[in-house]
Amino acid sequence: QVQLVESGGGVVRPGGSLTLSCEFFGTRFSEHGMTWYRQYSTSRPMVARISAAGNPSYADAVKGRFTLSRDNAKSTTYLQMDNLKPEDSGLYFCNVRITDTDYWGQGTQIIVSS
């Protein structure tokens, strides 16, 4: 049984920062890559991913502004979002794929608005 719980969303002005967290409830967190996605009306593209070894990768739209990290002791990933833009607004989901099964959190909403 795996459960993911996101937190940290909110309202922020353009240029501001937020940190999203995704806590993993299950076993062997350190063995899994973790991914953040953003929900659009008809798609859910990847925002950032971090491998089990701790190597992050990012969508082009967020490179240089977002930083994804993990704390294996806390079974948590952190998505640091800087220089936020209105187009970053949306519902963000955390995901882990374990033996071909995708697990998702409930999502956390961010609104970037002046």
C-alpha positions in Angstrom: 0.0 0.0 0.0 1.4 3.3 -1.1 0.1 6.8 -0.4 1.4 10.1 -1.4 0.4 13.4 0.3 1.2 16.7 -1.3 1.3 20.0 0.6 2.6 23.6 0.2 0.3 25.1 -2.4 -1.1 28.5 -2.1 -1.4 32.0 -3.6 1.7 33.9 -4.5 2.5 37.0 -6.5 4.5 36.8 -9.8 8.2 36.5 -9.0 7.5 34.8 -5.7 8.4 31.4 -4.4 6.6 28.3 -3.0 7.9 24.9 -1.9 5.7 21.9 -2.5 6.2 18.7 -0.5 5.3 15.2 -1.3 5.4 12.7 1.6 5.5 9.0 0.7 3.8 6.5 2.9 5.0 3.0 2.1 8.2 1.1 2.0 11.6 1.6 0.4 11.1 5.2 -0.6 14.8 5.5 -1.3 14.5 3.0 -4.1 12.0 4.9 -6.2 12.1 7.8 -8.6 9.5 10.5 -7.8 7.8 12.8 -10.3 5.8 16.0 -10.1 3.1 16.7 -12.7 0.9 19.6 -13.4 -2.7 19.2 -14.5 -4.0 20.9 -17.5 -7.6 20.5 -18.9 -6.7 17.6 -21.1 -3.1 16.6 -20.1 -0.8 16.1 -17.2 2.7 16.8 -18.3 5.8 16.2 -16.2 7.2 19.2 -14.3 10.2 17.6 -12.6 11.5 14.2 -11.7 14.1 12.9 -9.3 15.7 9.5 -9.6 16.3 7.1 -6.7 19.9 8.3 -6.8 18.8 11.9 -6.3 19.4 13.2 -9.9 16.7 15.7 -10.9 15.4 16.5 -14.4 13.1 19.3 -15.4 10.6 20.3 -18.1 12.0 23.1 -20.2 9.4 25.6 -18.9 10.7 25.4 -15.4 14.5 24.8 -15.8 16.4 27.4 -13.8 13.4 28.3 -11.7 12.4 25.0 -10.0 14.5 22.7 -7.9 13.5 19.2 -6.9 15.2 17.4 -4.0 14.5 14.5 -1.8 15.0 13.6 1.8 15.1 9.8 2.2 15.1 10.0 6.0 11.7 11.8 5.8 10.4 10.0 2.7 9.7 13.3 1.2 10.4 15.2 -2.0 10.5 19.0 -2.2 9.8 21.1 -5.2 11.2 24.5 -4.7 9.5 26.9 -7.1 11.1 30.3 -7.6 10.4 33.2 -9.9 6.9 32.0 -10.3 4.8 33.1 -13.3 1.1 33.3 -13.7 1.3 30.4 -16.2 2.7 28.2 -13.4 -0.7 28.3 -11.8 -2.5 25.0 -11.5 -2.9 21.7 -9.7 0.3 19.9 -9.0 0.5 16.1 -8.4 3.2 13.9 -7.0 3.6 10.4 -8.6 5.6 7.3 -8.1 5.5 4.3 -10.4 6.2 0.9 -8.7 6.1 -2.3 -10.7 4.0 -0.7 -13.4 1.5 0.7 -11.0 1.1 4.5 -10.8 0.4 6.1 -7.4 -0.8 9.7 -7.2 -1.4 12.1 -4.5 -4.5 14.3 -4.2 -2.8 17.3 -5.7 -2.0 20.8 -4.3 -3.1 24.0 -6.0 -0.9 27.0 -6.7 -2.2 30.3 -7.9 0.2 32.9 -9.2 -1.5 36.2 -9.4 -1.0 39.9 -8.7 
